[in-house]
C-alpha cells in the first residue's frame, strides 16, 4: 500500500466555519502538486454535546441565548458567516437552519469512514444543515443523507437503531482534548503542523508544501550504489 501523508481534520457539522474551512482546504489541496499522495481523515468534535434538538427554535435566538448576546448581534454574526460562505462558493440559509444535536450525525460520519466515504458524509451533512435546512438529528433524514453519501440504507438503519460508533466519536473527542483543540475546524498535517480555523486557501497550500517536505524526508529511501557483496541468493563463502 502506498504511504501517504495524513491530514487529520476535527470538525462539527453544526459549525459554519468548518464548512467554509473544508472548501478553503480543498481549494489549497487542488493546487498542491502531490494531492494524490494526501490522505484526509475527518474526526468528531461536538461544539455543544448537551444541546437538545429543538426544531421550532430560530437560529438567531439560539445563538443569542447560547452566547448571551442580543438577537441583532447574533444576526450580524450570521451575516458575517454567510458572506464568508458566499466567497467560498457556498450558500448558507440560517433562517431555515434546524437546531439539532450532532451526535448521531457524527456516528454516521464514523460509519462512513469505515467505507472510505468520510469526506462524502461530511459534505452531505454540511449541505443538509446549512443550505437545505434539514434536521440532522432525525433518523430518516440521516438515512437519506447517508445514502446520498454512498452508504447502504439497511446498514444505516441498523446503525442508527443501535449504539454503534459511539465509542469512535468519544475517542475522537478525547484525542482533541489531548492535542489541546479548543475550537474547530482544526487541521493537523503529518502529525506535525497545525492550522486552526477557516484560513485562506494559500495558508493551506503553504502548510501542505511544508508538511510534505517533512513527510518526504521521513520516508526517504536509501539510495544504493552496488558493488561486490555476499547475499543468500549469491553465496560467496
N, C-alpha and C positions, 0 to 999 in steps of 0.2 A: 504494500500500500504506500502511495506517495506521501511523504512527510510534508505537511502543510503548516503554514504559520497560523496560529489561532488568534481570533479576535472574539473576546467574550463581552457580551452586552447585557447589562442589567437594566430592566425597564418595567413599567407598569402600563398596561393598555389603557388606563384611565389618565395617563399623563400626556398632555398635548405636546410638550417639548420632546417627549420620547418619539412620537410620530414624526415630528419635524426633524429631530436628530437622525432618525432612520433614513430619511430622504437625503439629508446632507452627507451622511456617511456613505450612502450608496453613490452619490454624485462624486465623492472623492475616490471611492473604490473603482468606479468606472474609468477613471483617468489613470489608475495605477497599472503599470506595465505587467505586474505579476499577480493580477487579480485572481487568476485561476489557481494560484498557489495559496490562497487565503481561505480559511475555514471559519465561518461565523457561527457562534453558538449563543442563543438567547437564554437569559436567566431571569427568574421571577423576583419581583420586588413589589410589595404592596404598599402604596402610599398611605392607605388608611385601612388596616386589617379589620378594624372594629366597625367599619361603615355598614349600615343596613341599606339594602336596596329599597329605594322609595321612588316608585315610578311616577308619582304625581308631584315630585319636588322639582322646582325650577333650578337650573344650573347656577344662575346668579345668586339665588337665595342660599343654595348650599355653600358656595364659595364664601359668601359674606359671613354666614354663620360659622363656617369652619375656621376662617382666618380672623374673625372679629373685626371686619371692616364694613363699610357702607355698601349698599347694593350698587351705587354708582361706581365706587372703586372696583367692585367685582366685575361690573360691566366693562370698565376700561381695561382691566386685565384680560378679559376675554377678547376684546377688540385687538389688543396687542398680540395675543397668541394667534388670532385669526389672520392678522396681517402677515406675521412671520410664516404661517402656514401657506398663505397665498403665494408668497415669494418663493416657497419651496415646491409649488405646484400642487398644493393640497387645498381642499375646501373643508372648513370647519363650520358646523351648524350647532353652536352651543344652545340656541333656543330650542333645539329638538333633542338635546342630549338627555339620556336617562341616567339618573343617579344609581349606579349599580355597583355592588361589591364585586371585586375582580378575582376572587379566589378560584372559582370554578373555571374562569377563563384561563387562569394560569395552569390549572390542571390540564386543560385542553392543549395548551402550548407544550407542556411536558410530554403529553402523549404524542403530539405531532413530531417532537424532536426524535422520538424513537423510530419514526418512519422517515427521517430526513426531511421533514416538512415544517420545521420550526419557523423559518422565515415566512413561509406562506401563511401559517396560522397567525403570526404577529400582524401581518399586513391586513388580513381579513378582519381581525378583531379591532384593529385601529380604525379601519374604514367603517365598520359597523357602528362603533361608538361615536366617533367624531363627525362622520359625514352622514350616515344613514339613520342616526337616532335610534339604534336598536338597544334592547335590554340585554347586556352581555352576562347577566346572571340568570337568564331564562333558559331552561333546558332545551326546548325546541329550537330557540334562536341559536344556541351554541352548537347544536347538531347541524343546523343549516350552514353556519359559519365553518365548522369543521369539514363538512362535505365540500364546500367551496374551496377549501384549502387542500383537498385531495384525500381526506380521510374517509373510512368506511362508516356508513350510517349506523349499522348494528353495533359495531365496536364502540362508537361514540356513545350510544345509548347505554350500553353496558358499563362503560367507564363512568359516565355521569351518575349512574344509579348506585355506584359503589364509592369506596374511599380511595380508589386508585390514584396514584401520583400526588397524593397529599404530602407524603414524605419528601418527594423530589422538590416540591415548592418550598417547603420549610428548610430543606438543605440549602437551596439557593439563597434564601434569606439569611441563614446563618453564615454562609460564605461571605455575603455582603457585609455583615457585621464584622467579621474577622478582618476583611480588607479595609474596613473603615468607610464604606459607602454610606453617605447620609442623604443623597438625593440622586435622582435619575433624570435623563439617561446617563449611564456610566459605562465607558468603553475601556477595556483592558486589552492591549496589544502585546502578544508574545509573552504574557505574564511579566511584563517589564515596564511598559509605557501605558499611561492612562490619559483619557480625555473625559472631562466632566461637562455635561450639558450639551445643548444643541449648537455646537460650534460650527463654523463655516466649513464648507467642503475642502478648502485649501488646507485647513488645520488637520482634517482627517487624512488628506493626501500626504502631507508632510510627515505625519505620525506613522502612516503606513510605510513610507520610504525609510524612515529612521529605524523602525522596528524590524523591517525586513532585512536591513543590513546586519542587525544583530542576530537575526534568525539564520541568515546565511553563514555568518561566522561560526555560530554554534554548531551548525550542521555541515560544515565544510569537510569534504572527504580528503583523505590523504592523496597527494599526487606522487605516484610511484615511478621511479626510474629503475628499470630492471637490469640486473647483472647476473653473473653465475651464482646459483644458490641450490640448496637442497630442499626437497619437499616430498610429501608422501607419494605424489604422483611420479616424481623423478628422483628416485633414491640414488644418492651418490656415495653411499657408505661402502 
